[in-house]
Each structure stands twice: as C-alpha cells, then as structure tokens.
Amino acid sequence: MAGSKRVPKPFLTDTMKKEYTILVPDMLPIHFKLIIAILEEYGYRLELLQTSTRAVIDEGLKNVHNDTCYPALLVIGQFMEALKSGKYDVNKTALMITQTGGGCRASNYIHLLRKALAADFPQVPVISLNFSGLEKQSSFKITPAIALKLIYAVMYGDLLMLLYNQCRPYEINTGDTDRVLEFWQDKLSYALKHNKYFNTKKLYRMILDSFKAIPRTKDKKPRVGIVGEIYVKYSPLANNGLNEFLISEGCEPYVPGLLDFVLYCASDSLNDKRLYDSVTARTLMFDIGYEVLYKFQKQQIKVIEEHGEFFPPHDFEELRVYADKYINQGVKMGEGWLITAEMAALAETGTKNIICTQPFGCLPNHIVAKGMSRVIKQAYPDANIVAIDYDPGATKVNQENRIKLMLANARE
C-alpha cells in the first residue's frame, strides 16, 4: 500500500546466534523439548516459553487485531509478554515461530509479529521454522540433517505423549509417569544430539517397557479424544490445560499425534496431483516424503501392537478412508478434512467422547469440525461430541462446566 510504513526485518546471522537466546512459544511441551535439543546441537540457544497468565492474552489484545484468530493472538502475546518481562536482554534475543505455509492465517503470524515488534523491539529478529520455503532470506536453514532429526523427534514425541496419557490417569504413585516422561525426554535429547536415535525399534520397546513398569490401577476410565485446530489442540496455554483437567476429572485423554498433521500436510500435494493433475518437482518430493513418513508410522504402530500393553495411534491411510466417507480430501484449509477423519476414527474405534477445540477466528476449523459433527453423530448415535470455543473473552469456568456436562453424559 502506498505510503505504508515499512516494518523492519532484522535477521539472526551465524555470528549472532551464539550470543542470542531464541524464545519458542509453548505449543507441544513434550515434542518441543526434543526439538530444542536438536537445534542446540547446531549452535542455537533456545528457551521454551511456558507462561500462561492473563498477561499473555492482554499483550496479544494490545498488539493483534481482535478479529485475528486466537492462536495468533496467544503466540504473539506470549512473545511480547516475555520481551517486556525484563528477563531477557532484548538486544540479544530472537523469536522462533513455526509456519505451515498453508492457506490459513497461520502463515501470516510472522508478519503480524513483526508489526507488533516494530514499535518497541524493532531490533529483535524473527526466525521461521518451516518446510515450505518461506522466509528464504533468513539465515536459519533447515538442512537435510536437521530435517531428519526433527522427523524422529516428532515420532518419539508422539509415542511419549501417547503413553503418558495412557498411564498418568491410572498411576498409583503420584508423579511416577512424569518421572518416566522426564527420563525419556532427557535420554532421547541426548540420542538426537549424538546420532544415537536410528534404532527406533529398540528405543520404542525400551520406552514401552518403562511406561509398562509404572504401577497402575485396573480401573476403567472414560477415554476422551481431543481434536481441533493444531495449536489449541496441543497447547496448554491455548486450551487452558485441557489435558490436565481431563485427568483431574477421572478421564483418560487421547490426543492424535503430530505425525498425523505432518502426513496430512504432505498428502495435500498427493491430493492436488489427483484432483488437478498437478505434477511439479515439489509434488515428487512430497510423494517420496509421504511414503517414508508413512512407513515410519506403520513401524511404530506394529511395535506397539506387538508389545501388547498399550493401544497404538490410528493408521493415517485409515484416516483417509474415514475422511472419504464424509468429506472430500480437497478440503485442506487449516486442518481441513483431518479433523473430520479424526472424529470418525475415534467414534469407530470406541472413543465415543470427543472434544473439538475451536479457536476464535478460524472459519475453516468451524466448518470441518463443528459443521461436520452432526454427520458423525448420525453415523455413530452414541458419539458424545462437544465443541469448546477458546477466545480472549471465554472464561475457563464456562469451558470446564461444558466439559463436565459432556463427561456426565459419558459416565451415564
């Protein structure tokens, strides 16, 4: 736009990275600790932000238009609150944000963040962590070696999250599950740093044995699936500690793994080729990537099934079959058809209680989640699905009361 003010765009150079602290927003606490360990090996000093006070929301409202989606407001608010806290030297601090490169506003967070920084912190660099070729001028590059380690971090993080949720609600000695989780986060961080992470079968079995050894009750608790927009689904800040709340209410949470979302993004290219006869070098790359990632997932599922103590994640190809029953795989804005597929897969495999996390300002999510829940309920009459809205004005009490009502139906 003519006459508009240019927003400064500082970059973190190789010479600066040793002196800078890079702040990372809290989305996937289990996974991000592994990811941070990987990047530290390459000379980056990172810190995971875990602030969850009202000040984060207030800073977001100050710096982001209130019609912008709630995840953007929280991510930017958490960054701004940290920079204003006095804990960091703002002249030696950078910010890292993930980008999917999709059609939703998540791809614009980085521009909104730079606008927020322009007034008070124009010197603070913003780093984009993405696989979509965005921010090509950035000095931060994802090399093949880093990319490979990040994929393994996703797989190990998914397994830890899966087993944690299957053990924590049943533990006899409070804190046992957290101690096992912390042990494996440290051990896997070391393995990823020192290239000792390739023997996945062995490590999977060791992890499964460690969680199996946790003394647990034999009680049967209601299992509650959590689906929805990726940030609100995973982030304790965004969903007001939904995972922990469900455990405190005597439930067993089930959260689909991050690898499903990675496979979903890769499958978009496959669907474009099928729907639009579109074949590019990028399409061929994603074809290969999808096959490799899917084989990794199949291997993990097989090891869990052979172990026999815990139930495995859903097979992604089966999710695609579930999607085709209700929605076209060409619907790919935001989480697209994946949310519908996850709800159907949960209902089909016995997890009848489902919470759809709905962030304010995410129209695609509302269409494929809340908009599709009716047809899921028609197909599975005993499915107990509730949509919970998360936005700056929604109170935690109201959200938890709606969940409690859903759980009362589940117990009946």
FIVEX-141063 format. One line per 8 residues: number of its first residue (from 1); for each residue x, y, z of N, C-alpha, C. Coordinates in steps of 0.2 Angstrom, whole numbers, plus 5000, padded with zeros to 4 digits. Atoms other than C-alpha are relative to their C-alpha. Example, Ala and Ser with C-alpha at 12.3 -4.5 7.8 and 13.67 -1.06 7.14 Angstrom:
% residues 2
1 = 5004/4994/5000/5062/4978/5039/5004/5006/5000 | 4996/4994/4999/5068/4995/5036/4996/5005/5003
END
This chain:
% residues 412
1 = 5004/4994/5000/5000/5000/5000/5004/5006/5000 | 4996/4994/5001/5007/5017/4995/5000/5004/5007 | 5000/4996/4994/5013/5027/5010/5000/4996/5006 | 5000/5005/4994/5013/5012/5022/5007/5000/5003 | 4993/5000/4996/5027/5011/5035/5003/4994/4999 | 4996/5006/5001/5040/4998/5031/5001/4997/5007 | 4999/5004/4994/5041/4985/5045/5007/4998/5000 | 4994/5002/5000/5059/4982/5050/5001/4992/5000
9 = 5000/5007/5001/5065/4964/5046/5007/4998/5002 | 4994/5002/4998/5081/4960/5056/5001/4993/4999 | 4999/5007/5000/5089/4943/5054/5005/4998/5004 | 4995/5003/4996/5099/4932/5065/5005/4997/4996 | 4994/5002/5004/5116/4929/5057/5004/4994/5004 | 4996/5005/4997/5128/4915/5060/5004/5002/5006 | 4996/4997/4995/5139/4926/5070/4996/5002/5006 | 5004/4998/4995/5125/4932/5081/4997/4994/5004
17 = 5004/5005/4997/5117/4915/5085/5003/4997/5007 | 4997/5003/4994/5130/4910/5099/4998/5005/5006 | 5001/4995/4994/5126/4926/5109/4992/5001/5001 | 5007/4999/5000/5107/4926/5106/4996/4994/5004 | 5005/5005/4998/5093/4917/5116/4994/5001/4996 | 5006/5001/5004/5079/4911/5105/4994/4998/5004 | 5006/5002/4996/5062/4911/5113/4995/4996/4995 | 5004/5005/5004/5050/4897/5107/4993/5000/5003
25 = 5007/5000/4997/5031/4898/5110/4998/4993/5002 | 5002/5006/4997/5023/4884/5120/4994/4997/4996 | 5006/5003/5003/5013/4873/5109/5000/4992/5001 | 5000/5007/4999/5019/4855/5111/5006/4999/5005 | 4994/5000/4995/5029/4854/5128/5004/4994/4999 | 4996/5006/5001/5034/4836/5125/5005/5000/4994 | 4997/5000/5006/5039/4837/5107/5006/5006/5000 | 4996/4995/5001/5047/4854/5108/5007/5000/5004
33 = 4993/5001/4996/5060/4849/5122/5005/4996/4996 | 4996/5004/5005/5066/4836/5109/5003/5005/4995 | 4999/4996/5006/5066/4849/5095/5006/5005/5002 | 4995/4995/4997/5076/4862/5106/5006/4997/5001 | 4994/5003/4999/5089/4849/5110/5004/4999/4993 | 4997/5001/5007/5092/4846/5091/5003/5006/4998 | 4997/4994/5003/5094/4864/5087/5006/5003/5004 | 4995/4998/4996/5105/4867/5102/5007/4997/4997
41 = 4994/5004/5002/5117/4854/5094/5003/5005/4994 | 4997/4996/5006/5119/4867/5079/5001/5007/5002 | 4997/4994/4997/5124/4881/5090/4994/5005/5002 | 5005/4995/4998/5107/4889/5094/4998/4999/5007 | 5002/5000/4993/5102/4893/5112/4993/5002/5000 | 5007/4999/5000/5083/4891/5114/4997/4999/5007 | 5004/5000/4994/5071/4893/5128/4992/4999/4998 | 5007/5001/5001/5053/4886/5128/4996/5005/5005
49 = 5004/4996/4996/5041/4899/5135/4994/4996/5002 | 5006/5004/4997/5028/4892/5147/4996/5004/5004 | 5004/4996/4996/5020/4907/5154/4992/4999/4998 | 5007/5002/5001/5001/4905/5155/4995/5005/5004 | 5004/4995/4996/4995/4921/5164/4995/5004/4996 | 5005/4996/5004/4981/4933/5159/5004/5005/4996 | 4995/4995/5003/4996/4945/5154/5001/4998/4993 | 4999/5003/5007/4999/4934/5139/4994/5002/4995
57 = 5006/4998/5004/4981/4937/5132/5000/5008/5000 | 5000/4993/5000/4982/4955/5137/5005/5003/4995 | 4995/4998/5005/4998/4958/5127/4998/4998/4993 | 5003/5002/5007/4990/4949/5112/4995/5005/4998 | 5005/4995/5001/4975/4960/5113/5003/5007/4998 | 4997/4994/5001/4986/4975/5113/5003/5001/4993 | 4996/5000/5006/4996/4970/5098/4997/4997/4994 | 5003/5003/5006/4985/4960/5087/4992/5002/4999
65 = 5007/4998/5001/4968/4965/5079/4995/4994/5003 | 5004/5005/4996/4954/4956/5090/4996/4996/4995 | 5003/5004/5004/4947/4949/5074/5005/4994/4997 | 4995/5005/5002/4963/4939/5071/4999/4994/5004 | 5002/5006/4996/4962/4921/5076/5004/4999/5007 | 4998/5001/4993/4965/4916/5094/5007/4997/5001 | 4993/5002/5000/4981/4906/5091/5005/5005/4999 | 4995/4995/5002/4990/4921/5083/5000/5005/5006
73 = 5001/4995/4995/4984/4932/5097/5005/4997/5006 | 4996/5003/4995/4992/4920/5110/5007/4999/4999 | 4993/5001/5002/5008/4916/5101/5004/5007/5001 | 4997/4993/5000/5012/4935/5099/4999/5003/5007 | 5001/4998/4993/5005/4939/5116/5006/4997/5005 | 4995/5004/4996/5017/4926/5124/5007/5003/4998 | 4993/4997/5002/5032/4933/5114/5001/5008/5003 | 4999/4993/4997/5028/4952/5119/5000/5000/5007
81 = 5000/5000/4993/5025/4947/5137/5007/4998/5002 | 4993/5002/4998/5042/4939/5138/5005/5005/4999 | 4995/4995/5001/5051/4953/5130/4999/5006/5005 | 5001/4994/4995/5043/4966/5142/5001/4998/5007 | 4999/5002/4993/5046/4955/5157/5006/5002/5004 | 4993/4998/4997/5064/4961/5160/5005/4994/5001 | 4996/5006/4999/5070/4943/5160/5006/4999/4994 | 4996/5001/5006/5079/4944/5143/5003/5007/4998
89 = 4996/4994/5003/5092/4956/5135/4997/5001/4993 | 5003/5000/5007/5081/4962/5120/5005/5001/4995 | 4995/4999/5005/5097/4966/5111/5003/4994/4998 | 4997/5007/5002/5102/4948/5111/4995/4995/5001 | 5006/5005/5000/5085/4939/5110/4997/5000/4993 | 5003/5001/5007/5077/4932/5094/4994/4996/5002 | 5006/5004/4999/5060/4924/5092/4999/4995/4994 | 5001/5006/5005/5056/4907/5083/4993/4999/5000
97 = 5007/5001/5001/5039/4904/5075/5000/4994/4995 | 5001/5006/5006/5033/4888/5065/4995/5003/4995 | 5005/4998/5005/5024/4891/5049/4999/4994/4995 | 5001/5006/5004/5015/4878/5039/5000/5002/4992 | 5000/4998/5007/5014/4888/5023/4993/4999/4996 | 5007/5001/5002/4995/4884/5021/4996/5006/4998 | 5004/4994/5002/4981/4895/5016/4997/5004/5006 | 5003/4996/4995/4975/4900/5033/5005/5005/5003
105 = 4997/4994/4998/4981/4915/5043/5007/4998/5004 | 4994/5002/4997/4995/4904/5052/5006/5002/4996 | 4994/4998/5004/5006/4908/5038/5002/5008/5000 | 4999/4993/4999/5004/4927/5042/5002/5002/5007 | 4998/4998/4993/5008/4926/5060/5007/5004/5000 | 4993/4997/4999/5026/4931/5057/5000/5007/4998 | 5000/4993/5002/5021/4947/5048/4996/5004/5005 | 5003/4997/4995/5009/4951/5062/5005/5001/5006
113 = 4995/4999/4994/5023/4948/5075/5005/5005/4998 | 4995/4995/5001/5035/4959/5066/4997/5007/5000 | 5003/4994/4999/5022/4973/5066/4999/5002/5007 | 5000/4999/4993/5020/4971/5084/5006/5002/5003 | 4994/4998/4998/5038/4972/5087/5003/5007/4998 | 4997/4994/5003/5041/4987/5076/5000/5006/5005 | 5000/4994/4995/5036/5000/5090/5005/5000/5005 | 4996/5000/4994/5046/4994/5105/5006/4995/4999
121 = 4994/5005/5001/5058/4980/5099/5002/4999/4993 | 4999/5001/5007/5062/4983/5081/5007/4996/4998 | 4993/5004/5000/5080/4975/5084/4999/4993/5000 | 5000/5007/4999/5073/4958/5088/4998/4996/4994 | 5001/5004/5006/5075/4945/5074/4994/4995/5001 | 5005/5005/5000/5061/4933/5070/5002/4995/4995 | 4998/5006/5004/5065/4916/5064/4994/4996/4998 | 5006/5004/5003/5053/4905/5053/5003/4993/5000
129 = 4998/5007/5001/5054/4886/5056/4995/4997/4996 | 5004/5002/5005/5046/4879/5041/5003/4995/4995 | 4998/5004/5005/5047/4866/5027/4997/5002/4993 | 5004/4998/5006/5038/4876/5014/5004/5005/4996 | 4996/4995/5003/5052/4888/5008/4998/5007/5001 | 5002/4993/4998/5045/4903/5017/5007/5003/5003 | 4995/4996/4997/5057/4917/5023/5007/4997/4997 | 4994/5003/5004/5070/4912/5010/5007/5004/5002
137 = 4995/4995/4998/5081/4927/5016/5003/4998/5007 | 4998/5001/4994/5083/4920/5033/5006/4996/5001 | 4994/5004/5000/5100/4914/5039/4999/4993/5003 | 5002/5006/4997/5091/4900/5048/4998/4995/4995 | 5002/5005/5006/5091/4885/5036/4999/4993/5003 | 5001/5007/4998/5084/4868/5039/5004/4995/4995 | 4996/5005/5004/5097/4856/5032/4997/4993/5000 | 5003/5007/5000/5093/4838/5027/5002/4996/5007
145 = 4998/5003/4994/5102/4833/5043/4995/5002/5006 | 5005/4997/4995/5091/4844/5054/4993/4998/4999 | 5007/5003/5002/5075/4839/5045/4999/4993/5002 | 5000/5007/4998/5079/4821/5048/4999/4999/5007 | 5001/5001/4993/5081/4823/5066/4994/5003/5003 | 5006/4997/4998/5066/4834/5068/4994/4995/4999 | 5004/5005/5001/5056/4820/5060/5000/4994/5005 | 5000/5005/4994/5062/4807/5073/4998/5003/5006
153 = 5002/4997/4994/5059/4820/5086/4992/5000/5001 | 5008/5001/5000/5040/4820/5081/4998/4993/5001 | 5002/5007/4999/5039/4801/5081/5001/4998/5007 | 4999/5001/4993/5047/4800/5098/4996/5004/5005 | 5004/4996/4996/5037/4814/5105/4993/4998/5000 | 5007/5003/5001/5021/4806/5098/4999/4994/5005 | 5000/5006/4996/5025/4790/5107/5000/5002/5008 | 5000/4997/4993/5029/4799/5124/4993/5002/5002
161 = 5006/4997/4998/5013/4809/5123/4994/4994/5000 | 5005/5005/5000/5003/4793/5119/5000/4996/5006 | 4999/5004/4994/5010/4783/5133/4999/5004/5006 | 5002/4996/4994/5009/4797/5145/4993/5000/5002 | 5007/4999/4999/4991/4799/5143/4996/4993/5001 | 5002/5007/4999/4988/4780/5144/5002/4998/5007 | 4998/5002/4993/4997/4779/5161/4999/5005/5005 | 5001/4995/4995/4995/4796/5170/4994/4999/5004
169 = 5007/5000/4996/4976/4794/5174/5000/4994/5005 | 5000/5007/4996/4980/4776/5182/5005/4999/5005 | 4994/5001/4996/4996/4779/5191/4998/4999/5007 | 5001/5001/4993/4996/4773/5209/5004/5005/5004 | 4995/4995/4996/5011/4783/5215/5000/5007/4996 | 5001/4994/5003/5008/4801/5211/5007/5002/4997 | 4994/4997/5003/5022/4808/5199/5004/4995/4997 | 4996/5005/5003/5028/4791/5193/5001/5001/4992
177 = 5000/4999/5007/5023/4795/5175/5004/5006/4998 | 4996/4994/5002/5030/4812/5175/5008/4999/5000 | 4993/5002/4999/5047/4805/5181/5002/4996/4994 | 4998/5004/5006/5047/4792/5167/5000/5004/4994 | 5000/4996/5006/5042/4805/5154/5007/5005/5000 | 4995/4995/5000/5056/4817/5160/5007/4996/4999 | 4994/5005/5001/5069/4802/5160/5001/4999/4992 | 4999/5002/5007/5065/4798/5142/5001/5007/4995
185 = 4998/4993/5004/5065/4817/5136/5007/5001/5000 | 4993/4999/4999/5082/4818/5143/5004/4995/4996 | 4996/5006/5003/5088/4801/5136/5000/5001/4992 | 5001/4999/5008/5081/4805/5118/5003/5006/4998 | 4996/4993/5002/5088/4823/5118/5007/4998/4999 | 4993/5002/5001/5105/4815/5121/5001/4996/4994 | 4999/5004/5006/5102/4802/5107/4999/5004/4994 | 5001/4996/5006/5096/4815/5095/5006/5004/4999
193 = 4994/4996/5000/5111/4826/5099/5006/4996/4997 | 4994/5004/5001/5124/4812/5097/4998/4994/4995 | 5001/5005/5006/5116/4802/5082/4999/4993/5002 | 5002/5006/4997/5110/4788/5093/4993/4998/5000 | 5007/5001/5000/5092/4788/5088/4997/4996/4994 | 5002/5004/5006/5091/4777/5072/4997/4994/5002 | 5003/5006/4998/5087/4761/5081/4993/5001/5003 | 5006/4998/4997/5069/4765/5083/4996/4994/5003
201 = 5003/5005/4997/5063/4748/5086/5002/4998/5007 | 4997/5002/4993/5074/4745/5101/4998/5006/5005 | 5002/4994/4996/5071/4763/5108/4992/4999/5002 | 5007/5001/4999/5052/4760/5106/4998/4995/5005 | 5002/5005/4996/5052/4744/5115/5003/5002/5007 | 4997/4997/4994/5063/4752/5129/4995/5005/5003 | 5004/4995/4997/5051/4766/5131/4993/4997/5002 | 5006/5003/4998/5036/4755/5131/5001/4996/5006
209 = 4998/5004/4993/5044/4744/5145/5000/5004/5006 | 5000/4995/4995/5047/4759/5155/4993/5002/5003 | 5007/4998/4998/5029/4765/5155/4996/4994/5002 | 5003/5006/4998/5023/4747/5157/5001/4999/5007 | 4998/5002/4993/5033/4746/5173/4997/5005/5005 | 5003/4995/4995/5023/4761/5181/4994/4996/5003 | 5006/5003/4996/5011/4754/5195/4994/5003/4998 | 5006/4997/5002/4994/4757/5189/4994/4996/5002
217 = 5006/5003/4998/4976/4754/5194/4997/4996/4994 | 5003/5004/5005/4965/4742/5184/4993/5004/4998 | 5007/4996/5001/4950/4755/5184/4999/5001/4993 | 5001/4998/5006/4942/4758/5168/4997/5007/5000 | 5002/4993/5000/4940/4777/5165/4998/5002/4993 | 5002/4998/5007/4931/4786/5151/5006/5003/4996 | 4995/4997/5005/4943/4790/5136/4997/5005/4996 | 5002/4994/5003/4941/4807/5129/5005/5002/4995
225 = 4996/4998/5005/4948/4811/5112/5000/5008/4999 | 5000/4993/5001/4954/4829/5109/5002/5001/4992 | 4998/4998/5007/4954/4836/5091/4999/5007/4999 | 5001/4993/5001/4953/4853/5083/5006/5003/4997 | 4994/4997/5003/4965/4866/5077/5006/4999/5003 | 4994/5003/4998/4983/4861/5079/5003/5004/5006 | 4998/4996/4995/4988/4875/5091/4996/4999/5007 | 5005/5001/4994/4973/4874/5103/5000/4993/5002
233 = 5000/5007/4998/4973/4855/5102/5006/4998/5005 | 4994/5002/4997/4990/4854/5109/5003/5004/5006 | 4997/4995/4995/4995/4870/5119/4996/5000/5006 | 5003/4999/4994/4991/4870/5137/4998/5008/5001 | 5001/4993/4999/4991/4889/5136/4993/5002/4996 | 5005/4999/5004/4978/4889/5122/4993/4997/5003 | 5006/5004/4998/4966/4876/5129/4999/5000/5008 | 5000/4999/4993/4968/4881/5147/5001/4993/5004
241 = 4997/5006/4997/4977/4865/5152/4994/4994/5000 | 5006/5005/5001/4963/4853/5144/5002/4993/5002 | 4997/5006/4998/4974/4838/5146/5000/4998/5007 | 5000/5001/4993/4977/4840/5164/4993/5000/5003 | 5007/4999/4997/4959/4845/5168/4996/4993/4999 | 5003/5006/5001/4953/4829/5160/5002/4994/5004 | 4997/5005/4996/4965/4818/5170/4997/5002/5007 | 5003/4998/4993/4959/4828/5186/4993/4998/5001
249 = 5007/5002/5000/4941/4823/5181/4999/4993/5000 | 5000/5007/5000/4945/4805/5181/4999/4997/4993 | 5000/5002/5007/4947/4803/5162/5006/4998/4997 | 4994/5002/5004/4960/4796/5150/5000/5004/4994 | 5000/4996/5006/4964/4809/5137/5003/4996/4994 | 4997/5002/5006/4968/4804/5119/5001/5005/4995 | 4998/4995/5005/4977/4816/5108/5003/4998/4994 | 4997/5002/5006/4981/4812/5090/5007/5003/4999
257 = 4993/4998/5001/5000/4813/5086/5001/5005/4995 | 4998/4995/5005/5009/4827/5077/5001/4997/4993 | 4999/5003/5006/5014/4815/5064/4994/5000/4995 | 5006/5000/5004/4996/4814/5058/5000/5007/4996 | 5000/4993/5004/4997/4833/5054/5005/5000/4995 | 4994/5000/5004/5014/4831/5046/4998/4996/4993 | 5002/5004/5005/5007/4817/5035/4994/5003/4996 | 5006/4997/5003/4991/4827/5032/5003/5006/4995
265 = 4998/4995/5004/5001/4842/5025/5004/4997/4994 | 4996/5003/5006/5012/4830/5014/4995/4997/4995 | 5005/5003/5005/4996/4822/5007/4996/5005/4996 | 5003/4994/5004/4989/4839/5001/5003/5000/4993 | 4997/5000/5007/5002/4838/4987/4997/4994/4996 | 5003/5006/5003/4996/4820/4983/4993/5001/4997 | 5007/4998/5002/4978/4826/4983/5000/5005/4994 | 5000/4995/5005/4982/4841/4972/5002/4996/4993
273 = 4999/5004/5006/4990/4829/4959/4994/4996/4997 | 5006/5004/5002/4975/4818/4959/4994/5004/4998 | 5006/4996/5001/4962/4832/4959/5001/5005/4994 | 4998/4995/5005/4971/4844/4947/5005/4998/4995 | 4995/5002/5004/4983/4834/4938/5006/5004/5000 | 4994/4995/4999/4997/4845/4945/5006/4996/5002 | 4994/5004/4998/5014/4837/4945/5006/5005/4999 | 4994/4995/5000/5029/4848/4950/5006/4996/5003
281 = 4995/5003/4997/5046/4845/4957/4998/4999/5008 | 5003/5000/4993/5038/4849/4974/4996/4994/5001 | 5004/5006/4999/5025/4836/4971/5004/4994/5001 | 4996/5007/5000/5038/4822/4968/5003/5000/5007 | 4997/5001/4993/5047/4827/4984/4995/4998/5005 | 5005/5002/4995/5031/4826/4994/4998/4993/5000 | 5002/5007/5001/5027/4810/4986/5005/4995/5004 | 4995/5004/4997/5043/4802/4992/5000/5001/5008
289 = 5000/4998/4993/5042/4811/5009/4994/4997/5004 | 5006/5004/4997/5024/4804/5012/5002/4993/5001 | 4999/5008/5000/5029/4786/5008/5005/4999/5006 | 4995/5002/4995/5044/4787/5020/4997/5001/5007 | 5004/4999/4994/5034/4795/5034/4995/4995/5002 | 5005/5005/4999/5020/4783/5032/5003/4993/5003 | 4997/5007/4998/5032/4768/5034/5003/5001/5007 | 4998/4999/4993/5039/4776/5050/4994/4999/5004
297 = 5005/5001/4996/5022/4777/5057/4997/4993/5000 | 5002/5007/5000/5017/4759/5052/5005/4996/5004 | 4995/5004/4996/5033/4753/5060/4999/5001/5008 | 5001/4999/4993/5029/4762/5077/4993/4996/5002 | 5006/5004/4999/5011/4755/5076/5001/4993/5001 | 4999/5008/5000/5017/4737/5073/5004/4999/5007 | 4996/5001/4994/5030/4739/5088/4995/5000/5006 | 5005/4999/4994/5016/4745/5100/4995/4994/5000
305 = 5005/5006/5000/5004/4731/5094/5003/4994/5002 | 4997/5006/4998/5017/4718/5096/5002/5000/5008 | 4999/5000/4993/5021/4724/5114/4994/4998/5004 | 5006/5002/4998/5003/4722/5118/4997/5004/5006 | 5003/4996/4994/5001/4734/5133/4996/5006/4999 | 5004/4993/5002/4995/4750/5125/4997/5000/4993 | 5003/5000/5006/4984/4754/5111/5004/5005/4996 | 4995/4996/5004/4993/4762/5096/4996/5006/4997
313 = 5003/4995/5003/4989/4778/5086/4996/4997/4994 | 5004/5002/5006/4977/4777/5071/5005/5000/4994 | 4996/5001/5006/4985/4772/5054/4997/5006/4996 | 5002/4994/5004/4985/4788/5043/4996/4998/4994 | 5004/5002/5006/4979/4779/5027/4993/4998/5002 | 5007/5001/4997/4964/4773/5038/4996/5006/5001 | 5003/4993/5000/4961/4791/5042/4997/5002/4994 | 5002/4997/5007/4960/4795/5024/4994/4996/4998
321 = 5006/5004/5001/4947/4781/5022/4994/5003/5003 | 5005/4997/4996/4937/4788/5036/4997/5007/4997 | 5001/4993/5003/4938/4806/5028/4995/4999/4994 | 5004/5001/5007/4931/4799/5011/4993/4999/5001 | 5007/5001/4998/4915/4794/5020/4996/5006/5001 | 5003/4994/4998/4911/4812/5025/5002/5006/4996 | 4998/4993/5003/4921/4825/5016/5006/4998/4995 | 4995/5001/5005/4932/4827/5001/5007/5002/5003
329 = 4993/4998/4998/4951/4827/5004/5003/5006/4996 | 4998/4993/5003/4952/4843/4993/4999/5005/5005 | 5001/4995/4994/4946/4852/5009/5006/5000/5004 | 4993/5000/4997/4963/4857/5015/5002/5007/5004 | 4998/4994/4996/4962/4874/5023/5000/4999/5007 | 4999/5002/4993/4968/4874/5041/5002/4992/5001 | 4999/5007/4999/4967/4856/5047/4995/4996/4996 | 5004/5003/5005/4954/4853/5034/4997/4993/5001
337 = 5004/5006/4999/4947/4835/5032/5003/4996/5006 | 4997/5004/4995/4959/4829/5045/4996/5000/5007 | 5004/5000/4993/4948/4834/5060/4994/4996/4999 | 5005/5004/5001/4933/4826/5052/5002/4992/5000 | 4997/5007/5000/4943/4810/5049/5002/4998/5007 | 4998/5002/4993/4950/4810/5067/4993/4999/5004 | 5006/5001/4997/4932/4812/5074/4997/4993/4999 | 5003/5007/5002/4926/4797/5064/5004/4994/5002
345 = 4995/5006/4998/4941/4786/5068/4999/4999/5008 | 5000/5001/4992/4939/4789/5087/4993/4997/5001 | 5007/5002/4999/4920/4786/5086/5000/4992/4998 | 5000/5007/5002/4923/4770/5076/5004/4995/5004 | 4995/5004/4996/4937/4763/5087/4998/5000/5007 | 5002/5001/4994/4927/4765/5103/5001/5006/5005 | 4999/4993/4996/4932/4783/5109/4994/5004/4998 | 5007/4996/5002/4914/4790/5109/5000/5007/5003
353 = 5000/4994/4998/4918/4805/5119/5006/5005/4997 | 4996/4996/5004/4926/4819/5109/4999/5007/5001 | 5000/4993/4999/4931/4837/5112/5003/5003/4994 | 4997/4997/5006/4933/4848/5097/5002/5007/5003 | 4997/4994/4998/4944/4863/5102/4999/5005/4994 | 5001/4995/5005/4938/4878/5092/5002/5007/5002 | 4998/4993/4998/4948/4894/5092/4996/5005/4996 | 5004/4995/5003/4940/4910/5088/5004/5003/4994
361 = 4997/4997/5006/4943/4917/5071/5003/4995/4995 | 4997/5005/5005/4947/4900/5062/4994/4997/4997 | 5006/5002/5004/4932/4898/5050/5001/4993/4997 | 5000/5006/5003/4939/4883/5041/4999/4994/5006 | 5000/5005/4995/4941/4874/5058/4992/4999/5002 | 5007/5000/4998/4922/4878/5062/4996/4996/4995 | 5003/5003/5005/4917/4871/5046/5001/4992/5000 | 4998/5007/5001/4926/4854/5046/4999/4997/5007
369 = 5001/5003/4993/4924/4852/5065/4993/5000/5002 | 5007/4999/4997/4908/4859/5072/4995/4999/4994 | 5005/5001/5005/4900/4859/5055/4999/4992/4998 | 5000/5007/5002/4904/4840/5052/4998/4995/5006 | 5001/5004/4995/4900/4834/5069/4993/4997/5000 | 5007/5003/5001/4881/4831/5065/5000/4994/4996 | 5000/5006/5004/4885/4819/5051/5004/4994/5004 | 4997/5005/4996/4897/4810/5063/4995/4997/5005
377 = 5005/5003/4995/4883/4808/5076/4995/4996/4997 | 5005/5004/5004/4871/4802/5063/5003/4993/4999 | 4997/5007/5001/4883/4788/5059/5002/4996/5006 | 4998/5003/4993/4888/4785/5077/4995/5003/5005 | 5005/4997/4995/4872/4789/5088/5003/5000/5007 | 4997/5000/4993/4882/4785/5104/5006/5005/5000 | 4994/4995/5000/4896/4798/5099/4998/5006/5005 | 5001/4995/4995/4897/4811/5113/5005/5006/4998
385 = 4996/4995/5003/4904/4826/5104/4998/5007/5002 | 5001/4993/4998/4906/4844/5111/5005/5004/4997 | 4995/4995/5003/4914/4859/5103/5001/5005/5006 | 4998/4996/4994/4923/4870/5116/5003/5006/4996 | 4997/4994/5003/4926/4888/5110/5006/5003/5004 | 4994/4997/4996/4943/4896/5115/5001/5007/4997 | 4999/4993/5003/4944/4915/5113/5002/5005/5006 | 4998/4996/4994/4950/4930/5124/4995/5001/5005
393 = 5005/4998/4996/4933/4933/5131/4997/4993/5004 | 5003/5007/4998/4929/4914/5135/5003/4999/5007 | 4997/5001/4993/4931/4910/5154/5001/4993/5001 | 4998/5007/4998/4939/4894/5160/4995/4996/5003 | 5005/5003/4997/4925/4891/5171/4994/4997/4996 | 5005/5002/5005/4912/4891/5157/5002/4994/4996 | 4997/5006/5004/4923/4879/5147/5000/4994/5003 | 4999/5006/4996/4926/4867/5161/4993/4998/5002
401 = 5007/5002/4999/4907/4867/5165/4997/4996/4994 | 5002/5004/5006/4903/4862/5147/5003/4993/4999 | 4996/5007/5000/4916/4848/5148/4997/4996/5005 | 5003/5004/4995/4909/4842/5164/4993/4997/4999 | 5006/5002/5002/4892/4841/5157/5001/4994/4995 | 4998/5005/5005/4899/4831/5142/5002/4993/5004 | 4997/5006/4996/4908/4819/5155/4994/4997/5004 | 5005/5003/4996/4892/4817/5165/4996/4995/4995
409 = 5003/5005/5005/4884/4810/5149/5004/4994/4998 | 4996/5006/5001/4899/4799/5146/4999/4995/5005 | 5000/5005/4995/4898/4791/5163/4993/4997/5000 | 5007/5003/5001/4879/4788/5160/5000/4995/4995
END
